[in-house]
Amino acid sequence: MDKYMEIALKEAKKSLKSDDVPVGAVIVENNKIISKGYNTKEKTHLITRHAEINAIEKACKKKKTWHLDKCILYVTLEPCPMCMEVIKQARIKCIIYAAEQQKHPNLAKPQLIKLENVEKSSKMLKEFFKTKRK
């Protein structure tokens, strides 16, 4: 087994202490571990505290950027849809996982309502990106 996956498995075991699902993650850049994380959803009572997100946040703090495009993520369980979106946003180039998700829960989608004729938000966003793209 890959040495980084072995470390991810050690991280996953930490989740068991708080009765969390045992998932661990390791982020590697240039064959060097830059962060590790494990599932702390039950421990923290926060829905976003998945192993991948915990590891990504630590990596971003360490690198002082959210651009992790040279990184590889090792995770003991195939990432859920929420984590996949965060992984994409962080621009992680590769995911190596051990176990497949057995199921993705069919969660009810919240109602989404867009207000009409509200231009202040759009204007603020356009002005922000206009200054960034100069």
C-alpha positions, 0 to 999 in steps of 0.5 A, a space after each residue: 500500500 502507498 505510504 501516504 494512504 497508510 498515513 491517511 488511514 492513521 488519520 482515519 483512526 482518530 475519527 473513531 475517538 469521537 464516534 465519527 465515520 473513520 475517514 482520513 486525508 493527506 495532501 501531498 506536494 512534491 512528495 512532501 506532506 503539507 497537511 493531514 485531516 480526519 473526519 470531525 463532523 460529530 466532534 464539532 457538530 459542524 456538517 462541513 468537517 469532513 477529512 478532506 475539507 479539514 486537510 484542505 483548510 490546513 494546506 491553504 493556511 500553510 501555503 497562504 493560498 487557496 490554489 493547491 493546483 500542484 497537490 495530490 489528495 489521498 483519502 481513505 473514502 471516495 469524496 462526497 459531492 460537497 468535498 468534490 466541489 471544495 477539491 475542485 475549487 482548491 484546484 487539487 490536480 489528483 485524488 487517490 482514494 481507497 474505498 468507494 462510497 457505498 451510497 450518496 444519500 438522496 437529500 432533499 434540495 432546499 428551495 431556491 428563490 431569486 429576487 427580481 430587480 435587485 441590482 446592488 449585489 450584481 453591481 458590487 460583484 461586477 465592480 469587484 471583478 472589474 478592479 481585479 482584472 485590470 
